[in-house]
């Protein structure tokens, strides 16, 4: 099973969200995500498959088991 890994990004906090900036400019514009999405993205370091990421996210945030399915569906879409 694949283990997602994001390339290094610059991170900043802005108006209750998190700004992600691609220093390589593959994505030219900054992207704003929620703190929950930023946490989820931070778990994509290449060491976990999508089910391990979902489980770790659930453990960190105390979200119910449905997050594993929702996360899997998000990655597949």
Secondary structure, 3 states (H helix, E strand, C coil): CCCCECCCCEEEEECCEEEEECCCCCCCCCEEECHHHHHHHHCCECCCCHHHHHHHHHHHHCCCCHHHHHHHHHHHC
